[in-house]
Amino acid sequence: MLKIASVVGARPQFIKIAPLCREFSKKDNVKHIIIHTGQHYDYEMSKVFFDELGIPGPDYHLGVGSGTHGYQTGEMLKRSEEILVKEKPSQVIVYGDTNSTLAGALAAVKLHIPVAHIEAGLRSYNKEMPEEINRVLTDHISTILFCPTKTAVKNLEKEGLMNIANNGKLIDDFILLPQPLSLPAVLNVGDIMYDAMLMSLKIAEKRATILETRNLSSKGYYLATVHRAENTDNKERLTSIVEALIEISKDKPVIWPIHPRTKKQLEKYSFKIQNSKFKIISPLSYFDMLILEKNAYRILTDSGGMQKEAYWFKVSCITLRDETEWVETVEAGWNTLAGYNPERIVQAALEARPGVEKVSPYGDGRAAERIVELLGRARG
């Protein structure tokens, strides 16, 4: 029996784990343990995803909650280590680039448990971002690195992680791979978020009623999200972004499902927004967000996941950052980096044009299937 532990704690990780849970459920020889760090503790940002995506309830909930980066990472490391000592999994899977990612990886590697990093190799090359530190450190202590794109593979190659399978191409023929794999291994499996989107969109289109309940028409609104600390915790940046969104709402309504951190900061800075076309609403379910994204006129966000979802839905995206890990979306013309300058944001939103149609660099929706197969080959 192969015992695998997943460490998750933030909204994107709950989405990424769903396709894997589906694949693990098909295996009689795998026991999958879910450790929820509690990094996102708001119901709409956490438990709702387990409910809606059909993810089994976590086996352990660490209840860490909010705090400084050091406190949060340290508590997650300490508490997850206790679980790993108790459970003794064969492998630990971590996802993305959050504090939960780094804490889970550190806890495992200190116990000599192999670490598998899903979404390895992403780089913004901005080390002021906590996420950049998390992803670089996690990659360099991981045993098997599951990359979503060829660009991610190249990033790891530049950093000296050289056991690159299949020359960095998408793995679609397991016969060509050595067994057992030479570890640490770098593998392009495609983007598990694409798996999750395809899986969830079918459900969302049957169940979601967000357009009707909010009285929205397709392509009749802008969709905005802001959650990264570089924007929310900087009064100047957040003020500039809000000013831009208010200006954009003169063209079409702006719908802004607000992250708990962002709401707290808006209250701290005493923002008073009086504009009937600028609608700040509570966080939404993943299904509702997919429908809003698919039908948006344009999307403004600092979320990496939403940049890709905009690309998949062929909706022009304005990214509220100066760089992105998802360079493919910019190269294809569907994504514009606008930073936090209000004039740049407004201009990009009003003047955005469709990008080019091309073969998706993010795979074919079978990343979870590949990952489960490769985890079995990576034992020992």
C-alpha positions as CSV (number, residue, x, y, z in Angstrom):
1,M,0.0,0.0,0.0
2,L,1.4,3.4,-1.1
3,K,0.5,6.1,1.5
4,I,0.6,9.6,0.2
5,A,0.0,12.8,2.2
6,S,-1.2,16.1,0.6
7,V,-0.6,19.3,2.4
8,V,-3.1,22.1,1.4
9,G,-4.3,25.2,3.0
10,A,-5.3,27.9,0.5
11,R,-8.1,28.2,-2.1
12,P,-6.1,27.4,-5.2
13,Q,-4.7,24.3,-3.5
14,F,-8.2,23.0,-2.8
15,I,-8.9,23.4,-6.5
16,K,-5.7,21.6,-7.6
17,I,-6.2,18.7,-5.3
18,A,-9.7,17.8,-6.7
19,P,-8.5,16.1,-9.9
20,L,-5.9,14.2,-7.9
21,C,-8.5,12.9,-5.4
22,R,-10.5,11.7,-8.4
23,E,-7.5,9.7,-9.7
24,F,-6.5,8.4,-6.3
25,S,-10.0,7.1,-5.8
26,K,-9.5,4.7,-8.8
27,K,-6.4,3.1,-7.1
28,D,-6.9,0.3,-4.6
29,N,-3.3,0.3,-3.6
30,V,-3.1,4.0,-2.6
31,K,-4.1,5.6,0.7
32,H,-4.3,9.4,0.3
33,I,-4.2,11.5,3.5
34,I,-5.2,15.2,3.4
35,I,-3.6,17.6,5.8
36,H,-5.3,21.0,5.9
37,T,-3.1,23.7,7.5
38,G,-5.9,26.1,8.0
39,Q,-4.1,28.9,6.1
40,H,-7.5,29.9,4.7
41,Y,-10.0,29.7,7.6
42,D,-12.9,31.6,6.2
43,Y,-15.7,29.2,5.1
44,E,-16.1,30.8,1.7
45,M,-12.3,30.4,1.1
46,S,-11.9,26.9,2.4
47,K,-14.6,24.4,3.4
48,V,-16.9,25.4,0.6
49,F,-14.3,24.0,-1.9
50,F,-14.2,20.6,-0.2
51,D,-18.0,20.6,-0.3
52,E,-18.5,21.8,-3.9
53,L,-15.6,19.9,-5.6
54,G,-16.3,16.6,-3.9
55,I,-13.0,16.5,-2.1
56,P,-12.9,14.1,0.9
57,G,-12.9,16.0,4.1
58,P,-9.3,16.6,5.5
59,D,-8.0,13.8,7.7
60,Y,-6.2,16.5,9.8
61,H,-7.0,20.2,10.2
62,L,-4.1,22.1,11.8
63,G,-6.1,25.3,12.4
64,V,-3.1,27.6,12.0
65,G,-5.1,30.6,10.7
66,S,-3.6,34.0,10.0
67,G,-0.4,35.6,11.2
68,T,2.9,36.9,9.9
69,H,4.7,34.8,7.3
70,G,7.2,33.6,9.9
71,Y,4.6,32.7,12.5
72,Q,2.3,31.0,10.0
73,T,5.0,29.0,8.3
74,G,6.6,28.0,11.6
75,E,3.3,26.8,13.1
76,M,2.4,24.8,9.9
77,L,5.9,23.2,9.9
78,K,5.6,22.2,13.6
79,R,2.1,20.9,13.4
80,S,2.4,19.1,10.1
81,E,5.7,17.4,11.3
82,E,3.7,15.8,14.1
83,I,1.2,14.4,11.7
84,L,3.9,13.1,9.3
85,V,5.7,11.4,12.2
86,K,2.5,9.7,13.2
87,E,1.4,8.7,9.7
88,K,4.8,7.9,8.1
89,P,3.7,8.5,4.5
90,S,5.8,7.2,1.5
91,Q,5.6,10.6,-0.2
92,V,4.3,14.1,0.6
93,I,2.7,16.3,-2.1
94,V,2.7,20.1,-1.9
95,Y,1.0,22.5,-4.2
96,G,1.8,25.9,-5.7
97,D,3.6,28.6,-3.7
98,T,2.0,29.4,-0.4
99,N,3.3,29.2,3.1
100,S,1.5,25.9,3.4
101,T,3.6,24.7,0.4
102,L,6.9,25.5,2.0
103,A,6.0,24.3,5.5
104,G,4.8,21.0,4.2
105,A,7.9,20.5,2.1
106,L,10.2,21.4,5.0
107,A,8.5,19.1,7.4
108,A,8.7,16.2,5.0
109,V,12.3,16.7,3.9
110,K,13.6,17.0,7.5
111,L,12.0,13.6,8.1
112,H,13.6,12.2,4.9
113,I,10.2,11.8,3.2
114,P,10.3,12.4,-0.6
115,V,8.5,15.6,-1.6
116,A,6.5,16.0,-4.8
117,H,5.9,19.6,-5.9
118,I,2.9,20.2,-8.1
119,E,3.3,23.4,-10.2
120,A,7.1,23.4,-9.9
121,G,9.4,25.7,-11.9
122,L,7.3,28.8,-11.9
123,R,9.3,32.0,-11.6
124,S,8.4,35.7,-11.4
125,Y,12.1,36.6,-10.6
126,N,10.7,39.1,-8.0
127,K,12.0,38.0,-4.6
128,E,10.0,40.7,-2.9
129,M,7.0,38.3,-3.4
130,P,6.7,35.8,-0.6
131,E,5.4,33.3,-3.2
132,E,8.6,33.5,-5.1
133,I,10.7,32.6,-2.0
134,N,8.3,29.7,-1.3
135,R,8.4,28.2,-4.7
136,V,12.2,28.5,-5.2
137,L,12.9,26.9,-1.8
138,T,10.3,24.2,-2.3
139,D,11.7,23.3,-5.8
140,H,15.2,22.8,-4.4
141,I,14.2,20.4,-1.7
142,S,11.7,18.4,-3.7
143,T,12.4,14.9,-5.1
144,I,9.9,14.9,-8.0
145,L,9.0,18.2,-9.7
146,F,5.8,18.3,-11.7
147,C,5.9,21.2,-14.0
148,P,2.9,22.7,-15.8
149,T,4.7,24.0,-18.8
150,K,7.9,23.7,-20.8
151,T,8.9,27.2,-19.6
152,A,8.8,25.9,-16.0
153,V,11.1,23.0,-17.0
154,K,13.6,25.5,-18.6
155,N,13.6,27.6,-15.4
156,L,14.6,24.6,-13.3
157,E,17.2,23.6,-15.9
158,K,18.8,27.0,-15.5
159,E,18.9,26.5,-11.7
160,G,20.8,23.2,-12.1
161,L,18.0,20.7,-11.6
162,M,19.0,18.6,-14.6
163,N,17.2,15.2,-14.4
164,I,14.7,16.4,-17.0
165,A,12.5,13.6,-18.4
166,N,11.5,13.5,-22.1
167,N,13.6,16.6,-22.9
168,G,11.0,18.8,-21.1
169,K,8.2,17.9,-23.5
170,L,4.8,17.0,-22.2
171,I,4.9,13.4,-21.0
172,D,2.3,11.4,-23.0
173,D,4.0,8.0,-23.3
174,F,5.1,6.4,-20.1
175,I,6.9,3.6,-21.9
176,L,9.6,6.1,-22.9
177,L,10.4,6.8,-19.3
178,P,12.9,4.8,-17.2
179,Q,11.6,2.8,-14.3
180,P,12.4,3.5,-11.6
181,L,12.8,7.2,-12.3
182,S,16.1,8.8,-11.7
183,L,15.5,11.2,-8.8
184,P,15.2,14.1,-8.3
185,A,13.2,14.2,-11.5
186,V,11.8,17.2,-13.5
187,L,8.7,16.3,-15.5
188,N,6.3,18.3,-17.7
189,V,2.9,16.8,-16.9
190,G,0.7,19.8,-17.9
191,D,-1.3,22.1,-15.7
192,I,-3.5,20.5,-13.0
193,M,-5.5,23.7,-12.9
194,Y,-6.6,23.0,-16.4
195,D,-7.8,19.5,-15.3
196,A,-9.7,21.2,-12.5
197,M,-11.3,23.8,-14.7
198,L,-12.5,21.3,-17.3
199,M,-13.9,19.1,-14.5
200,S,-15.6,21.9,-12.7
201,L,-17.0,23.9,-15.7
202,K,-19.3,21.0,-16.6
203,I,-20.8,21.2,-13.1
204,A,-20.8,25.0,-13.0
205,E,-22.7,25.4,-16.2
206,K,-25.5,23.1,-14.8
207,R,-25.6,24.6,-11.3
208,A,-24.3,28.1,-11.1
209,T,-26.9,30.9,-11.2
210,I,-24.6,33.8,-10.5
211,L,-25.5,35.7,-13.7
212,E,-29.2,35.6,-13.0
213,T,-28.9,36.4,-9.3
214,R,-26.6,39.3,-9.9
215,N,-28.6,40.5,-13.0
216,L,-25.6,40.3,-15.2
217,S,-25.4,39.8,-19.0
218,S,-22.6,38.0,-20.8
219,K,-19.8,40.4,-21.7
220,G,-21.6,43.2,-19.9
221,Y,-19.2,43.6,-16.9
222,Y,-15.6,43.7,-15.8
223,L,-14.5,41.1,-13.2
224,A,-11.9,42.1,-10.7
225,T,-10.0,40.4,-7.9
226,V,-7.1,41.6,-5.7
227,H,-5.5,39.5,-3.0
228,R,-1.7,39.5,-3.2
229,A,0.0,41.1,-0.2
230,E,2.1,43.4,-2.5
231,N,-1.1,45.1,-3.5
232,T,-3.4,44.7,-0.4
233,D,-0.8,45.7,2.2
234,N,0.5,48.7,0.4
235,K,-1.9,51.7,0.8
236,E,-0.5,53.5,-2.3
237,R,-0.9,50.4,-4.5
238,L,-4.3,49.5,-3.3
239,T,-5.6,53.1,-3.6
240,S,-4.3,53.3,-7.2
241,I,-6.0,50.0,-8.1
242,V,-9.3,51.1,-6.5
243,E,-9.2,54.4,-8.3
244,A,-8.6,52.6,-11.6
245,L,-11.5,50.2,-11.0
246,I,-13.8,53.1,-10.2
247,E,-12.9,54.8,-13.4
248,I,-13.3,51.6,-15.4
249,S,-16.8,51.2,-13.9
250,K,-17.9,54.3,-15.9
251,D,-17.6,52.1,-19.0
252,K,-19.3,48.9,-17.6
253,P,-20.0,47.6,-14.1
254,V,-17.1,46.2,-12.2
255,I,-17.8,43.1,-10.1
256,W,-15.3,42.6,-7.3
257,P,-15.6,39.4,-5.1
258,I,-13.5,40.5,-2.2
259,H,-10.8,38.4,-0.5
260,P,-11.0,38.6,3.3
261,R,-7.5,40.1,3.5
262,T,-8.4,42.8,1.0
263,K,-11.7,43.6,2.8
264,K,-9.7,44.0,6.1
265,Q,-7.3,46.4,4.4
266,L,-10.0,48.5,2.8
267,E,-11.6,48.9,6.2
268,K,-8.2,49.8,7.7
269,Y,-7.5,52.4,5.1
270,S,-11.1,53.8,5.5
271,F,-12.0,53.5,1.8
272,K,-15.5,54.9,1.1
273,I,-16.6,53.8,-2.4
274,Q,-19.8,55.4,-3.6
275,N,-20.5,54.2,-7.1
276,S,-23.5,52.0,-8.0
277,K,-21.6,50.4,-10.9
278,F,-18.6,49.4,-8.7
279,K,-19.9,46.3,-6.9
280,I,-17.9,44.8,-4.1
281,I,-19.4,41.4,-3.2
282,S,-18.6,38.5,-0.8
283,P,-16.2,35.7,-2.0
284,L,-17.9,33.3,-4.4
285,S,-17.7,29.6,-4.9
286,Y,-15.3,28.3,-7.5
287,F,-18.2,27.3,-9.8
288,D,-19.7,30.8,-9.6
289,M,-16.2,32.3,-10.3
290,L,-15.8,30.2,-13.4
291,I,-19.1,31.3,-14.8
292,L,-18.2,35.0,-14.1
293,E,-14.8,34.6,-15.7
294,K,-16.2,32.9,-18.8
295,N,-18.8,35.6,-19.4
296,A,-16.7,38.7,-18.3
297,Y,-16.0,41.4,-20.8
298,R,-12.5,41.7,-19.4
299,I,-10.8,40.5,-16.2
300,L,-8.5,42.5,-13.9
301,T,-6.6,40.5,-11.3
302,D,-3.4,39.8,-9.5
303,S,-4.2,36.1,-9.3
304,G,-2.1,33.6,-11.3
305,G,-5.0,31.1,-11.6
306,M,-7.3,33.7,-13.0
307,Q,-4.8,34.8,-15.6
308,K,-4.8,31.2,-16.9
309,E,-8.5,30.8,-16.7
310,A,-9.0,34.1,-18.6
311,Y,-6.6,32.6,-21.3
312,W,-8.6,29.4,-21.4
313,F,-11.9,31.2,-21.8
314,K,-10.3,33.7,-24.3
315,V,-11.1,36.7,-22.2
316,S,-8.6,39.6,-22.2
317,C,-6.9,39.9,-18.8
318,I,-5.2,42.9,-17.2
319,T,-2.8,41.7,-14.6
320,L,-2.3,44.1,-11.6
321,R,1.4,43.2,-11.2
322,D,4.6,44.1,-13.0
323,E,5.5,40.5,-13.8
324,T,3.9,37.1,-14.1
325,E,4.9,33.5,-13.8
326,W,2.4,32.7,-16.6
327,V,4.4,34.3,-19.4
328,E,2.6,32.2,-22.0
329,T,-0.6,34.2,-21.5
330,V,1.3,37.5,-22.2
331,E,3.1,36.0,-25.2
332,A,-0.2,35.0,-26.8
333,G,-1.6,38.5,-26.3
334,W,-4.4,37.6,-23.9
335,N,-2.7,39.2,-20.9
336,T,-1.4,42.7,-20.3
337,L,0.9,43.5,-17.3
338,A,-0.4,46.9,-16.0
339,G,1.1,47.0,-12.5
340,Y,-0.7,49.4,-10.1
341,N,-0.5,52.7,-12.1
342,P,-4.1,53.8,-12.5
343,E,-3.7,55.3,-15.9
344,R,-2.0,52.1,-17.2
345,I,-4.7,49.9,-15.7
346,V,-7.6,52.0,-17.2
347,Q,-5.9,52.2,-20.6
348,A,-5.2,48.5,-20.7
349,A,-8.8,47.7,-19.7
350,L,-10.4,50.0,-22.2
351,E,-8.1,49.1,-25.1
352,A,-7.5,45.4,-24.7
353,R,-7.8,43.4,-27.9
354,P,-8.2,39.6,-28.3
355,G,-4.9,37.6,-28.4
356,V,-4.0,34.8,-30.9
357,E,-5.4,31.3,-31.0
358,K,-2.7,28.7,-30.5
359,V,-2.2,25.2,-29.1
360,S,-2.4,25.5,-25.3
361,P,1.0,25.3,-23.6
362,Y,-0.8,24.0,-20.4
363,G,-1.5,20.5,-21.6
364,D,-4.6,18.5,-22.4
365,G,-6.4,18.1,-19.1
366,R,-4.7,14.9,-18.1
367,A,-2.1,16.2,-15.6
368,A,-3.6,14.4,-12.6
369,E,-3.6,11.1,-14.4
370,R,0.1,11.5,-15.2
371,I,1.0,12.6,-11.7
372,V,-0.6,9.5,-10.1
373,E,1.2,7.2,-12.6
374,L,4.6,8.9,-12.0
375,L,4.2,8.9,-8.2
376,G,4.0,5.1,-8.4
377,R,7.2,5.0,-10.4
378,A,9.1,7.3,-8.1
379,R,8.9,5.2,-5.0
380,G,12.2,4.6,-3.3
